């Protein structure tokens, strides 16, 4: 803290000024915050787990988590063997691409590419829970991932400094892959141009937050009519599937753009594009030849050119490819049932506070209030780890075949996904490799199940310590739990009903009232200058900002109920009341330091606002925050009562 600062003038400084002045961001970290600290502790725990697995895998029973994890670790860490193999592990796929003679061959290959790379080249199909019927899986048409990645980068014009830097980096990648320099430059230019064309057909980040844009059911025949240049039946055949009658179109503009690319580009250029996609997908697994290129790309995007040690990078790869086996080893070693039980109890308390608040929301009509209560009562949650682990024991994982390991694990995962199509939905807990594995410091709500999961990795300091002061853990982890609950009722989540179906259960009056409340958050974020001349995108961040307001509001309400039951804990500590400690705990949890590149390349296309905004913005909607710190009208941190969100 900086106790010399006036909390009404700059609460972020008051809560975090001492940390801001004292702590330097390490040169190898584009950003540091509470999640980074938890991540570092997790990294040390994981390193211990992986070294043990590597030492024992040679004698462990084949297919057990310890054998698979240990063998994968060894294959990733053996850079000498990877360097000796060079680019040869990609030779079979390069030969397949060379054999593409026309658009008919291309369609078949695009399906195959998903099976070997778990990546989308040009276009593809993915089975997942139907947004309007959570009991069934449907096939979604999706657009391509882009070689140069993040969408906001393409908002800068061709020829900008950023565009030129990325093209140069792509050229360097191709030279490292063995291309002659002149050829590398020409192909990199081609790929960047195609990427930019394809990007023009994708939904913007703001558009993608609206389910109406990403859920457009059409017949297979209608979808095929949108792109006569590409045989979608052949594409599905490459996946081992037949065309269903109905498809969900999640990219409404994309097919027309892709069709134009396929009409105007000769097949030779498409082959070049696919080869670059392949190299780019597998470059982290081909030894040391791409290390400098990867580091340079990181510097361009986030301003840091020092890569994490290989011992840390292997952990991220294990999350992607052996998520449940490695999580199982971690949980057995480091997670205890007491932590699980106490955090689950807090979920119940926060949920009770939410149910009580719904009763007091006078802007809701009786019909919508009843539906909201039903949805909240049916909301489910799981803490720590799944009751049933995904069985990957049949996948061969060898200590000397990294690319082979990855491709076998990809084939296993994609086949499991495809086998779910047209079958009843069976939710697999803690299985989202981006958000909810037990070894990810996060928590996540899923509208299709009307439930959320709290992974084991986030149940640690500074988010949660079971023996710590209640205001601290309620207003950190408790607020995270309330945040996830509120996602079921934010601008996107409110469009799903109690059973997880995309359905409008709101009266028109309630929709209008909710929209007015959400607009307050849009305006608040739009006015925040995150870098000189750069303001937040309120429409993009409104769902997360509403969840933050709900999170701290519900956690504070649950804390007051807890203190009423436990008056011996309702005391001052270091001169601060429980309310003050709660709001300080929230603010300090979101303190961050980052490069400007992180702000521009990550947060400006992310639904989450940067931590320095989240630290204080949500507190301004809690009336007791002003009372706790004697913040009054006219103070910079004052937000007029009529601008405070009262949605939940």
C-alpha positions in Angstrom: 0.0 0.0 0.0 0.8 3.7 -0.2 -0.9 5.0 2.9 0.2 8.6 2.1 -2.1 8.5 -1.0 -5.7 9.6 -0.7 -8.0 6.7 -1.5 -10.6 9.1 -2.9 -8.1 10.5 -5.3 -6.3 7.4 -6.5 -7.5 4.1 -4.9 -5.2 2.0 -7.1 -2.2 3.9 -5.8 -3.5 3.8 -2.2 -4.0 0.0 -2.4 -0.9 -0.9 -4.4 1.5 2.1 -4.4 4.1 0.3 -2.3 4.1 -2.7 -4.6 4.2 -0.5 -7.7 7.3 1.4 -6.4 9.1 -1.6 -5.1 8.6 -4.4 -7.7 10.3 -4.5 -11.1 8.9 -6.6 -13.9 11.5 -9.3 -14.8 12.9 -9.0 -18.3 11.5 -12.4 -19.3 7.9 -11.6 -18.2 5.7 -9.4 -20.4 3.3 -9.1 -17.4 3.3 -9.7 -13.7 0.3 -9.9 -11.5 -1.3 -12.2 -8.8 -2.0 -14.8 -11.5 1.6 -14.7 -12.5 2.7 -15.3 -8.9 0.3 -18.2 -8.6 1.6 -19.5 -11.9 5.2 -19.4 -10.7 4.3 -21.4 -7.6 2.4 -23.8 -9.9 5.4 -24.0 -12.2 7.7 -25.1 -9.3 5.1 -27.7 -8.2 4.8 -29.0 -11.7 8.5 -29.2 -12.2 8.8 -31.4 -9.2 5.9 -33.5 -10.5 7.4 -33.8 -14.0 11.0 -34.7 -12.9 9.6 -37.5 -10.8 7.5 -38.8 -13.7 10.5 -38.6 -16.1 12.6 -40.6 -13.6 10.0 -43.3 -13.2 8.4 -43.5 -16.7 10.9 -46.0 -18.0 9.8 -48.7 -15.6 6.2 -47.6 -15.2 3.3 -49.5 -16.7 2.6 -48.4 -20.3 -0.3 -46.0 -20.6 -0.3 -44.9 -17.0 -0.2 -41.1 -16.3 3.3 -41.3 -14.9 4.6 -43.3 -18.0 2.9 -41.0 -20.5 3.8 -37.7 -18.8 7.4 -38.8 -18.2 7.9 -40.0 -21.7 6.5 -36.8 -23.2 8.6 -34.7 -20.9 11.7 -36.6 -22.0 10.9 -36.3 -25.7 10.4 -32.5 -25.4 13.5 -31.9 -23.4 15.8 -33.9 -25.7 16.8 -31.1 -27.9 19.8 -33.0 -29.3 17.6 -35.6 -30.8 15.1 -33.0 -32.1 17.9 -31.1 -33.8 19.3 -34.3 -35.4 15.9 -35.0 -36.9 15.6 -31.4 -38.2 12.5 -30.9 -40.4 12.1 -34.5 -41.4 9.2 -35.2 -39.0 7.1 -33.0 -41.3 8.1 -34.8 -44.5 5.0 -37.0 -44.7 2.6 -34.0 -44.4 4.6 -31.9 -46.8 4.3 -34.7 -49.3 0.5 -34.8 -48.8 0.4 -31.1 -49.5 2.5 -31.4 -52.6 0.0 -34.0 -53.9 -2.9 -31.5 -53.8 -3.6 -31.0 -57.5 -6.9 -29.1 -57.5 -9.6 -27.8 -55.2 -11.1 -31.3 -54.9 -7.9 -32.6 -53.4 -7.8 -29.5 -51.2 -11.1 -30.1 -49.7 -10.1 -33.6 -48.6 -6.8 -32.4 -47.2 -8.5 -29.7 -45.0 -10.4 -32.4 -43.1 -7.2 -34.4 -42.8 -5.2 -31.4 -41.5 -7.5 -31.1 -38.5 -6.8 -34.7 -37.6 -3.0 -34.3 -37.7 -2.7 -30.7 -36.4 -5.8 -30.0 -34.4 -5.8 -26.7 -36.2 -8.1 -25.2 -38.9 -6.6 -24.4 -42.3 -8.9 -22.2 -44.5 -12.1 -23.8 -43.1 -13.4 -26.6 -41.0 -16.1 -28.3 -38.9 -16.2 -28.8 -35.1 -18.8 -30.8 -33.2 -19.9 -29.2 -29.9 -22.9 -28.7 -27.7 -25.8 -27.1 -29.6 -26.3 -23.6 -28.2 -30.1 -23.9 -28.5 -30.4 -27.5 -27.3 -27.9 -28.4 -24.6 -28.9 -32.1 -24.7 -27.4 -32.6 -28.2 -24.1 -32.1 -30.1 -24.2 -30.3 -33.4 -21.7 -29.7 -36.1 -20.4 -26.1 -36.4 -18.8 -24.6 -39.4 -15.9 -22.4 -38.3 -13.4 -20.2 -40.1 -9.7 -20.6 -40.2 -7.1 -19.8 -37.6 -4.6 -17.3 -39.1 -0.9 -17.8 -39.4 -0.1 -14.3 -38.0 -2.6 -14.7 -35.2 -4.4 -12.2 -33.2 -7.2 -10.3 -34.9 -6.4 -6.8 -33.6 -3.0 -6.8 -35.4 -4.8 -6.6 -38.7 -6.5 -3.4 -37.7 -3.3 -1.8 -38.6 -2.9 -1.2 -42.3 -0.6 -3.3 -44.6 2.8 -1.6 -44.6 2.6 -0.4 -41.0 5.6 -1.0 -38.7 3.9 -3.9 -37.0 2.8 -5.5 -40.2 6.3 -5.3 -41.7 7.8 -6.7 -38.5 5.5 -9.7 -38.6 6.2 -10.3 -42.3 9.9 -10.2 -41.6 9.5 -12.6 -38.7 7.5 -15.0 -41.0 10.3 -14.8 -43.6 12.9 -15.6 -40.9 10.8 -18.6 -39.9 10.8 -20.0 -43.5 14.6 -19.4 -43.8 15.0 -21.4 -40.5 12.9 -24.1 -42.1 15.2 -24.4 -45.1 13.8 -22.0 -47.6 16.1 -19.9 -49.8 16.0 -16.2 -48.6 14.4 -14.9 -51.8 11.8 -17.7 -51.8 11.1 -17.2 -48.1 10.4 -13.5 -48.7 8.0 -14.2 -51.5 6.1 -16.9 -49.7 5.9 -14.9 -46.5 4.4 -12.0 -48.4 1.9 -14.3 -50.0 0.9 -15.9 -46.7 0.5 -12.5 -45.0 -1.6 -11.2 -47.9 -3.9 -14.3 -47.8 -4.2 -14.0 -44.0 -5.3 -10.4 -44.3 -7.9 -11.3 -46.9 -9.3 -14.1 -44.7 -9.3 -11.9 -41.7 -11.7 -9.6 -43.5 -14.4 -12.3 -43.4 -14.1 -13.1 -39.7 -16.3 -11.6 -37.0 -14.7 -8.8 -35.0 -14.1 -9.5 -31.3 -17.1 -7.4 -30.4 -19.4 -9.2 -33.0 -18.2 -12.6 -31.7 -19.5 -11.8 -28.2 -23.1 -11.9 -29.5 -24.5 -15.5 -29.8 -26.8 -14.4 -32.5 -23.8 -13.9 -34.8 -22.2 -17.3 -34.0 -25.3 -19.4 -34.0 -26.9 -19.5 -37.4 -28.5 -22.9 -38.2 -28.6 -23.7 -41.9 -29.0 -26.8 -44.0 -25.9 -28.5 -45.3 -27.1 -27.7 -48.8 -27.4 -24.0 -48.0 -24.0 -23.9 -46.5 -22.5 -25.6 -49.6 -24.3 -23.1 -51.8 -22.4 -20.4 -50.0 -19.1 -21.8 -51.2 -19.3 -23.7 -54.5 -15.5 -23.5 -54.9 -15.0 -26.0 -52.0 -16.6 -29.5 -51.8 -17.7 -29.6 -48.2 -18.7 -33.3 -48.5 -15.1 -34.1 -49.4 -13.9 -32.0 -46.5 -16.1 -34.0 -44.1 -14.9 -37.2 -45.7 -11.4 -36.2 -44.8 -12.6 -36.2 -41.2 -14.3 -39.6 -41.7 -17.8 -38.0 -41.6 -20.8 -37.8 -43.8 -22.8 -34.5 -44.3 -25.5 -34.0 -41.7 -28.7 -32.2 -42.8 -28.1 -29.3 -40.4 -25.0 -27.2 -39.7 -24.5 -24.3 -37.4 -22.7 -21.4 -39.2 -20.5 -19.5 -36.7 -18.9 -17.2 -39.2 -21.6 -15.7 -41.4 -19.4 -13.6 -43.7 -16.4 -15.9 -44.0 -17.4 -18.3 -46.8 -17.8 -15.6 -49.4 -14.3 -14.3 -48.6 -12.8 -17.8 -48.7 -14.5 -18.5 -52.0 -13.0 -15.4 -53.5 -9.5 -16.5 -52.3 -10.0 -19.9 -53.8 -11.2 -18.5 -57.2 -8.4 -16.0 -57.5 -5.4 -17.8 -56.1 -3.8 -20.6 -58.1 -3.5 -24.0 -56.3 0.3 -23.5 -56.1 -0.2 -20.5 -53.8 -2.7 -22.4 -51.6 -0.2 -25.2 -51.3 2.4 -22.7 -50.1 0.0 -21.3 -47.6 -0.8 -24.8 -46.2 2.9 -25.6 -45.9 3.5 -22.4 -43.9 0.5 -23.3 -41.7 2.0 -26.7 -41.0 5.5 -25.3 -40.2 4.0 -22.6 -38.0 1.9 -25.1 -36.1 4.8 -27.4 -35.3 7.7 -25.0 -35.0 7.9 -25.3 -31.2 8.6 -29.0 -31.5 11.4 -29.0 -34.1 14.4 -28.4 -31.9 16.4 -25.2 -31.6 16.2 -24.0 -35.2 13.1 -21.8 -34.5 14.1 -20.5 -31.0 15.3 -17.1 -32.3 12.2 -16.7 -34.5 9.8 -17.5 -31.6 11.6 -15.1 -29.3 11.5 -12.4 -32.0 7.8 -12.9 -32.5 7.2 -12.6 -28.8 9.2 -9.3 -28.7 7.1 -7.9 -31.6 3.8 -8.8 -29.9 4.5 -8.2 -26.2 7.8 -6.5 -26.0 9.8 -9.4 -24.4 12.4 -11.4 -26.3 13.6 -13.8 -23.6 11.8 -17.1 -23.8 10.9 -19.0 -20.6 13.2 -21.9 -19.8 12.4 -25.1 -21.7 11.4 -26.7 -18.4 8.5 -24.2 -18.2 7.5 -24.5 -21.8 7.1 -28.2 -21.6 4.4 -27.7 -18.9 2.3 -25.7 -21.3 2.6 -28.4 -23.9 1.6 -31.1 -21.4 -1.5 -29.0 -20.6 -2.4 -29.1 -24.3 -1.8 -32.7 -25.1 -1.9 -34.7 -21.8 -4.1 -32.4 -19.7 -5.9 -34.9 -17.6 -3.0 -37.3 -16.9 -0.6 -34.5 -15.9 -3.4 -32.9 -13.8 -4.0 -36.2 -12.1 -0.4 -36.4 -11.0 -0.5 -32.8 -9.8 -3.7 -33.2 -7.8 -2.5 -36.4 -6.1 0.7 -34.6 -5.0 -0.4 -31.1 -4.1 -4.2 -30.7 -3.5 -5.9 -31.5 -0.3 -9.6 -32.1 0.6 -9.7 -29.4 3.3 -9.1 -26.7 0.7 -11.7 -28.3 -1.6 -14.3 -28.4 1.2 -13.8 -24.9 2.4 -13.9 -23.3 -1.0 -17.0 -25.3 -1.9 -18.6 -24.0 1.3 -17.8 -20.4 0.1 -19.4 -21.1 -3.3 -22.7 -22.0 -1.4 -22.5 -18.8 0.6 -22.0 -16.6 -2.5 -24.8 -18.4 -4.3 -27.1 -17.8 -1.3 -26.2 -14.1 -1.4 -27.0 -14.0 -5.1 -30.4 -15.6 -4.5 -31.2 -13.0 -1.9 -30.2 -10.1 -4.1 -32.4 -11.3 -7.0 -35.4 -10.8 -4.7 -34.4 -7.2 -4.2 -33.9 -6.3 -7.9 -36.8 -4.0 -8.3 -36.1 -3.5 -12.0 -37.1 -7.1 -12.7 -40.7 -8.1 -13.5 -42.1 -11.0 -11.6 -41.9 -13.4 -14.6 -38.2 -12.7 -15.3 -37.3 -12.7 -11.6 -38.8 -16.2 -11.3 -36.9 -17.4 -14.3 -33.6 -15.9 -13.0 -34.1 -17.6 -9.6 -34.7 -20.9 -11.4 -31.6 -20.5 -13.4 -29.5 -19.7 -10.3 -31.0 -22.5 -8.3 -30.1 -24.9 -11.1 -26.6 -23.6 -11.5 -24.0 -26.3 -10.8 -20.3 -26.0 -9.7 -17.4 -28.3 -9.2 -14.2 -27.6 -7.3 -10.7 -28.8 -7.8 -10.7 -31.8 -10.1 -13.1 -34.2 -11.9 -14.7 -37.2 -10.4 -13.8 -39.2 -13.5 -10.6 -38.6 -15.4 -10.4 -38.9 -19.2 -8.8 -42.3 -20.1 -5.9 -41.7 -22.5 -4.1 -44.9 -21.7 -4.3 -46.4 -25.2 -2.2 -43.6 -26.8 1.4 -44.5 -27.3 3.8 -41.9 -25.9 7.5 -42.5 -26.5 10.5 -40.7 -25.1 12.2 -40.3 -28.5 9.4 -39.2 -30.8 8.0 -35.7 -29.9 6.2 -35.0 -33.2 4.8 -38.5 -33.3 3.6 -38.2 -29.7 1.8 -34.9 -30.5 0.2 -36.2 -33.6 -1.0 -39.4 -31.9 -2.4 -37.4 -29.0 -4.1 -35.0 -31.4 -5.6 -37.8 -33.4 -7.0 -39.3 -30.2 -8.5 -36.0 -29.1 -10.0 -35.1 -32.4 -11.5 -38.6 -32.9 -13.1 -38.4 -29.4 -14.6 -35.0 -30.4 -15.9 -36.3 -33.7 -17.4 -39.4 -32.1 -19.6 -37.2 -30.0 -21.4 -35.8 -33.0 -25.1 -36.5 -33.0 -24.8 -38.3 -29.6 -26.3 -37.1 -26.3 -24.2 -34.6 -24.5 -22.1 -35.9 -21.7 -20.2 -33.1 -20.0 -16.6 -33.8 -19.2 -15.5 -31.9 -16.1 -12.3 -29.9 -16.0 -11.5 -30.8 -19.6 -11.1 -27.4 -21.3 -7.4 -27.2 -22.0 -7.6 -23.4 -22.3 -9.6 -22.7 -19.1 -10.5 -25.4 -16.6 -7.8 -28.1 -16.4 -7.0 -28.6 -12.7 -3.5 -27.2 -13.4 -4.8 -23.9 -14.8 -5.0 -20.8 -12.6 -8.5 -19.8 -13.6 -12.2 -20.5 -13.1 -14.8 -20.6 -15.9 -18.6 -20.6 -16.4 -20.1 -22.7 -19.3 -23.5 -21.5 -20.4 -24.3 -24.8 -22.1 -24.3 -26.6 -18.7 -25.3 -23.5 -16.6 -22.4 -24.3 -14.3 -18.8 -23.4 -13.6 -15.6 -25.1 -12.5 -12.9 -23.9 -10.1 -9.6 -25.7 -10.9 -7.3 -26.8 -8.1 -4.5 -24.5 -9.2 -6.4 -21.3 -8.3 -7.1 -22.5 -4.8 -3.8 -21.2 -3.5 -2.3 -17.9 -2.3 -3.0 -15.1 -3.0 -6.4 -16.1 -4.2 -7.2 -18.4 -1.3 -5.7 -19.5 2.0 -8.1 -21.4 4.2 -6.6 -20.0 7.5 -6.4 -16.4 6.3 -8.6 -13.4 7.3 -12.1 -14.0 5.9 -12.5 -10.6 4.2 -9.3 -11.3 2.2 -10.3 -14.7 0.8 -14.0 -13.8 0.4 -13.1 -10.8 -1.7 -10.6 -12.6 -3.7 -11.6 -16.2 -4.4 -15.2 -15.5 -3.3 -15.4 -12.6 -5.7 -14.0 -14.9 -8.5 -16.7 -17.4 -7.7 -19.4 -14.6 -7.8 -17.8 -13.4 -11.0 -18.4 -16.8 -12.6 -22.0 -17.0 -11.3 -22.7 -13.5 -12.7 -21.5 -14.7 -16.2 -24.8 -16.7 -16.3 -26.6 -13.3 -16.2 -24.3 -11.0 -18.1 -24.9 -9.6 -21.6 -24.2 -12.9 -23.2 -25.0 -15.4 -20.4 -28.5 -14.0 -19.9 -29.5 -15.2 -23.3 -29.3 -18.9 -22.1 -31.9 -20.4 -19.9 -31.7 -22.6 -16.8 -31.0 -25.7 -18.9 -28.2 -24.1 -20.8 -30.2 -23.4 -24.0 -30.0 -20.3 -26.1 -33.5 -18.9 -25.5 -35.0 -15.5 -24.7 -36.6 -15.8 -21.3 -36.8 -12.1 -20.7 -39.8 -9.7 -21.0 -39.1 -6.8 -23.4 -39.2 -4.4 -20.4 -36.6 -6.3 -18.5 -34.3 -6.5 -21.6 -34.5 -2.8 -22.0 -33.8 -2.2 -18.3 -30.8 -4.6 -18.4 -29.4 -3.0 -21.5 -29.5 0.4 -19.8 -27.5 -1.0 -16.9 -25.0 -2.7 -19.1 -24.5 0.6 -21.1 -23.2 2.2 -17.9 -20.3 -0.3 -17.9 -19.7 0.4 -21.6 -19.5 4.1 -21.0 -17.3 3.7 -17.9 -14.8 1.6 -19.8 -14.8 3.7 -22.9 -13.7 6.7 -20.8 -10.7 4.9 -19.4 -7.4 5.7 -21.0 -5.3 2.6 -20.7 -2.3 4.1 -22.6 -1.8 7.6 -23.8 -4.4 8.1 -26.5 -5.8 4.6 -26.2 -9.1 3.9 -24.4 -10.7 0.6 -23.5 -13.4 -1.0 -25.7 -16.4 -0.9 -23.5 -18.6 -3.0 -25.8 -15.9 -5.7 -25.9 -15.3 -5.9 -22.2 -18.9 -5.4 -20.9 -19.5 -9.1 -20.0 -16.3 -9.4 -17.9 -16.8 -6.0 -16.3 -20.4 -6.9 -15.4 -19.1 -10.2 -13.9 -16.6 -8.2 -11.9 -19.3 -6.0 -10.4 -21.4 -9.0 -9.6 -18.4 -10.8 -8.2 -17.3 -8.2 -5.6 -20.9 -7.3 -4.8 -21.9 -10.9 -4.1 -18.7 -11.7 -2.2 -19.1 -8.6 0.0 -22.7 -9.6 0.7 -21.7 -13.2 1.6 -18.9 -11.8 3.8 -21.3 -9.7 5.8 -23.5 -12.8 6.3 -20.4 -14.8 7.4 -19.3 -12.2 9.9 -22.8 -12.0 11.3 -22.5 -15.8 12.0 -18.9 -15.4 13.3 -18.8 -12.0 15.2 -15.4 -12.8 16.7 -13.9 -12.2 13.2 -15.7 -8.9 12.7 -12.8 -6.9 14.0 -10.3 -4.3 12.9 -6.8 -5.5 11.8 -4.0 -3.0 11.4 -6.5 -0.2 11.7 -8.7 -1.5 8.8 -12.3 -2.7 9.2 -13.5 -5.9 7.5 -15.1 -3.8 4.7 -11.9 -1.9 4.1 -9.9 -5.2 4.1 -12.3 -6.7 1.6 -12.1 -3.8 -0.9 -8.3 -3.6 -0.5 -8.0 -7.4 -1.0 -9.9 -7.1 -4.3 -7.9 -4.1 -5.5 -4.6 -5.7 -4.7 -5.6 -9.0 -6.4 -5.7 -7.1 -9.7 -2.5 -5.2 -9.5 -0.3 -5.6 -12.6 2.8 -4.4 -14.4 3.2 -5.1 -18.1 4.7 -3.9 -21.3 2.8 -1.6 -23.6 2.8 -4.4 -26.1 0.7 -6.6 -23.9 -1.9 -3.9 -23.6 -2.1 -3.4 -27.3 -1.8 -7.0 -28.6 -3.6 -8.8 -25.8 -6.0 -6.7 -23.9 -7.3 -4.6 -26.8 -8.8 -7.8 -28.3 -9.6 -9.5 -25.1 -13.0 -9.4 -23.3 -11.0 -8.9 -20.0 -9.9 -5.4 -19.2 -6.3 -5.0 -17.9 -5.9 -5.4 -14.1 -5.2 -1.8 -13.3 -8.8 -1.1 -14.5 -10.4 -4.1 -12.9 -8.7 -3.2 -9.6 -11.0 -0.2 -9.0 -13.7 0.0 -11.7 -16.0 -2.7 -10.1 -15.6 -1.2 -6.6 -17.2 2.0 -7.8 -20.5 0.2 -8.1 -20.6 -0.9 -4.5 -22.1 1.8 -2.2 -20.3 0.6 0.9 -16.9 1.2 -0.9 -17.5 4.9 -0.6 -18.5 4.8 3.0 -15.6 2.5 3.9 -13.0 5.0 2.7 -14.9 8.3 3.2 -15.0 8.9 -0.6 -17.4 11.8 -1.3 -18.9 13.6 -4.3 -16.2 15.6 -6.0 -13.4 13.1 -5.4 -11.8 11.6 -8.5 -12.9 8.1 -7.5 -16.5 9.1 -7.0 -19.0 7.6 -9.4 -22.4 9.3 -9.3 -25.1 6.9 -7.9 -27.2 7.1 -11.1 -24.1 5.7 -13.0 -23.7 2.8 -10.7 -24.8 -0.6 -12.0 -27.7 -2.2 -10.1 -28.3 -5.2 -12.4 -27.2 -7.9 -9.9 
